[in-house]
Amino acid sequence: MKKAILVLALVVGAVSFASASDYGNLLPHSNETGSAVLTSTAITPALVAVSSTSPTRIDTALNAALLVALGAQYKRAELQVQTLDPALVNCGYSTAVTTQTAGGFRLTVAINPITFNIGQSIGVWCQGISSTATFIVGGLGYK
């Protein structure tokens, strides 16, 4: 009997571990299909103009769209940025306005979007080096 209980405990433990590890890095609630509560959403990517004279927070429109879709107290799971414009732009992370003309990182022209796994309180600020640029910005959020 003790052997049967031990085997049963091992099977239950393995199943619970497998279901927990199956979750992985999925967006919370993204497997739910019920329409009763909207708990997870993807925002359609939109064009964002990046200035060459002042820093531009490129995730502002995404945050506003997630607020409308999910309501207050939402969480941003992912910011996605695609660059089709070859203009040189420097970017950086910050919770407040920052200029990146002399440092930071550069997003190059890419076929696929670049993913930033950061929440809404940390923004991605960009500024064109010698001209303006346009990025495509979208993302995922949940509540």
RABELUR-V10240 format. One record per pair of residues at least 12 apart in sequence whose C-alpha atoms are under 10 Angstrom apart, sorted by the first residue. I is the first residue (numbers start at 1). J is the second residue. If there is no record, write none. Layout:
((I & J) (I & J))
This chain:
((26 & 77) (27 & 40) (27 & 41) (27 & 42) (27 & 76) (27 & 77) (27 & 78) (27 & 140) (27 & 141) (27 & 142) (28 & 40) (28 & 41) (28 & 77) (28 & 141) (28 & 142) (28 & 143) (29 & 41) (29 & 141) (29 & 142) (29 & 143) (30 & 42) (30 & 140) (30 & 141) (30 & 142) (37 & 70) (37 & 143) (38 & 69) (38 & 70) (38 & 71) (38 & 142) (38 & 143) (39 & 69) (39 & 70) (39 & 71) (39 & 74) (39 & 141) (39 & 142) (39 & 143) (40 & 66) (40 & 69) (40 & 70) (40 & 74) (40 & 75) (40 & 76) (40 & 77) (40 & 140) (40 & 141) (40 & 142) (40 & 143) (41 & 66) (41 & 69) (41 & 70) (41 & 76) (41 & 77) (41 & 139) (41 & 140) (41 & 141) (41 & 142) (41 & 143) (42 & 62) (42 & 65) (42 & 66) (42 & 69) (42 & 76) (42 & 77) (42 & 78) (42 & 138) (42 & 139) (42 & 140) (42 & 141) (42 & 142) (43 & 61) (43 & 62) (43 & 63) (43 & 65) (43 & 66) (43 & 69) (43 & 79) (43 & 80) (43 & 137) (43 & 138) (43 & 139) (43 & 140) (43 & 141) (44 & 62) (44 & 65) (44 & 136) (44 & 137) (44 & 138) (44 & 139) (44 & 140) (45 & 61) (45 & 62) (45 & 79) (45 & 80) (45 & 81) (45 & 82) (45 & 135) (45 & 136) (45 & 137) (45 & 138) (45 & 139) (46 & 61) (46 & 62) (46 & 81) (46 & 82) (46 & 134) (46 & 135) (46 & 136) (46 & 137) (46 & 138) (46 & 139) (47 & 61) (47 & 81) (47 & 82) (47 & 83) (47 & 134) (47 & 135) (47 & 136) (47 & 137) (47 & 138) (48 & 60) (48 & 61) (48 & 62) (48 & 81) (48 & 133) (48 & 134) (48 & 135) (48 & 136) (48 & 137) (48 & 138) (49 & 126) (49 & 127) (49 & 128) (49 & 132) (49 & 133) (49 & 134) (49 & 135) (49 & 136) (50 & 89) (50 & 125) (50 & 126) (50 & 127) (50 & 128) (50 & 131) (50 & 132) (50 & 133) (50 & 134) (50 & 135) (51 & 89) (51 & 126) (51 & 127) (51 & 128) (51 & 129) (51 & 130) (51 & 131) (51 & 132) (51 & 133) (51 & 134) (52 & 88) (52 & 89) (52 & 90) (52 & 101) (52 & 126) (52 & 127) (52 & 128) (52 & 129) (52 & 130) (52 & 131) (52 & 132) (52 & 133) (53 & 99) (53 & 101) (53 & 127) (53 & 128) (53 & 129) (53 & 130) (53 & 131) (53 & 132) (54 & 97) (54 & 98) (54 & 99) (54 & 100) (54 & 101) (54 & 125) (54 & 126) (54 & 127) (54 & 128) (55 & 90) (55 & 91) (55 & 92) (55 & 97) (55 & 98) (55 & 99) (55 & 100) (55 & 101) (55 & 124) (55 & 125) (55 & 126) (55 & 127) (55 & 128) (56 & 91) (56 & 97) (56 & 98) (56 & 99) (56 & 100) (56 & 123) (56 & 124) (56 & 125) (56 & 126) (56 & 127) (56 & 128) (57 & 91) (57 & 92) (57 & 93) (57 & 94) (57 & 95) (57 & 96) (57 & 97) (57 & 98) (57 & 122) (57 & 123) (57 & 124) (57 & 125) (57 & 126) (57 & 127) (58 & 79) (58 & 81) (58 & 91) (58 & 123) (58 & 124) (58 & 125) (58 & 126) (58 & 127) (58 & 134) (58 & 135) (58 & 136) (58 & 137) (58 & 138) (59 & 79) (59 & 80) (59 & 81) (59 & 120) (59 & 122) (59 & 123) (59 & 124) (59 & 125) (59 & 137) (59 & 138) (59 & 139) (60 & 120) (60 & 123) (60 & 124) (60 & 125) (60 & 137) (61 & 137) (61 & 138) (62 & 76) (62 & 79) (62 & 80) (62 & 120) (62 & 137) (62 & 138) (62 & 139) (62 & 140) (62 & 141) (63 & 75) (63 & 76) (63 & 79) (63 & 119) (63 & 120) (63 & 121) (63 & 123) (63 & 138) (63 & 139) (63 & 140) (63 & 141) (65 & 138) (65 & 139) (65 & 141) (66 & 120) (66 & 139) (66 & 140) (66 & 141) (66 & 142) (66 & 143) (67 & 141) (69 & 141) (69 & 142) (70 & 141) (70 & 142) (70 & 143) (71 & 142) (71 & 143) (72 & 143) (73 & 142) (73 & 143) (74 & 119) (74 & 120) (74 & 141) (74 & 142) (74 & 143) (75 & 118) (75 & 119) (75 & 120) (75 & 121) (75 & 140) (75 & 141) (75 & 142) (75 & 143) (76 & 117) (76 & 118) (76 & 119) (76 & 120) (76 & 121) (76 & 139) (76 & 140) (76 & 141) (76 & 142) (76 & 143) (77 & 116) (77 & 117) (77 & 118) (77 & 119) (77 & 120) (77 & 139) (77 & 140) (77 & 141) (77 & 142) (77 & 143) (78 & 115) (78 & 116) (78 & 117) (78 & 118) (78 & 119) (78 & 120) (78 & 138) (78 & 139) (78 & 140) (78 & 141) (78 & 142) (79 & 113) (79 & 114) (79 & 115) (79 & 116) (79 & 117) (79 & 118) (79 & 119) (79 & 120) (79 & 123) (79 & 124) (79 & 137) (79 & 138) (79 & 139) (79 & 140) (79 & 141) (80 & 112) (80 & 113) (80 & 114) (80 & 115) (80 & 116) (80 & 117) (80 & 136) (80 & 137) (80 & 138) (80 & 139) (80 & 140) (81 & 107) (81 & 110) (81 & 112) (81 & 113) (81 & 114) (81 & 115) (81 & 116) (81 & 124) (81 & 135) (81 & 136) (81 & 137) (81 & 138) (81 & 139) (82 & 107) (82 & 108) (82 & 109) (82 & 110) (82 & 111) (82 & 112) (82 & 113) (82 & 114) (82 & 115) (82 & 134) (82 & 135) (82 & 136) (82 & 137) (82 & 138) (83 & 107) (83 & 108) (83 & 109) (83 & 110) (83 & 111) (83 & 112) (83 & 113) (83 & 114) (83 & 133) (83 & 134) (83 & 135) (83 & 136) (83 & 137) (84 & 107) (84 & 108) (84 & 109) (84 & 110) (84 & 111) (84 & 112) (84 & 113) (84 & 133) (84 & 134) (84 & 135) (84 & 136) (85 & 107) (85 & 108) (85 & 109) (85 & 110) (85 & 132) (85 & 133) (85 & 134) (85 & 135) (85 & 136) (86 & 107) (86 & 108) (86 & 109) (86 & 110) (86 & 133) (86 & 134) (87 & 107) (87 & 108) (87 & 109) (87 & 128) (87 & 129) (87 & 130) (87 & 131) (87 & 132) (87 & 133) (87 & 134) (88 & 101) (88 & 106) (88 & 107) (88 & 108) (88 & 109) (88 & 127) (88 & 128) (88 & 129) (88 & 130) (88 & 131) (88 & 132) (88 & 133) (89 & 101) (89 & 103) (89 & 104) (89 & 105) (89 & 106) (89 & 107) (89 & 108) (89 & 126) (89 & 127) (89 & 128) (89 & 129) (89 & 130) (89 & 131) (89 & 132) (89 & 133) (89 & 134) (90 & 102) (90 & 103) (90 & 104) (90 & 105) (90 & 106) (90 & 107) (90 & 125) (90 & 126) (90 & 127) (90 & 128) (90 & 129) (91 & 103) (91 & 104) (91 & 105) (91 & 106) (91 & 107) (91 & 124) (91 & 125) (91 & 126) (91 & 127) (91 & 128) (92 & 104) (92 & 105) (92 & 106) (92 & 123) (92 & 124) (92 & 125) (92 & 126) (92 & 127) (93 & 105) (93 & 118) (93 & 122) (93 & 123) (93 & 124) (93 & 125) (93 & 126) (94 & 121) (94 & 122) (94 & 123) (94 & 124) (94 & 125) (95 & 120) (95 & 121) (95 & 122) (95 & 123) (95 & 124) (95 & 125) (96 & 121) (96 & 122) (96 & 123) (96 & 124) (96 & 125) (97 & 123) (97 & 124) (97 & 125) (97 & 126) (98 & 123) (98 & 124) (98 & 125) (98 & 126) (98 & 127) (99 & 125) (99 & 126) (99 & 127) (99 & 128) (100 & 125) (100 & 126) (100 & 127) (100 & 128) (100 & 129) (101 & 126) (101 & 127) (101 & 128) (101 & 129) (101 & 130) (102 & 127) (102 & 129) (104 & 125) (104 & 126) (105 & 126) (106 & 126) (106 & 127) (106 & 128) (107 & 126) (107 & 135) (109 & 135) (113 & 135) (113 & 136) (113 & 137) (113 & 138) (114 & 137) (115 & 138) (115 & 139) (116 & 139) (117 & 139) (117 & 140) (119 & 141) (120 & 141))
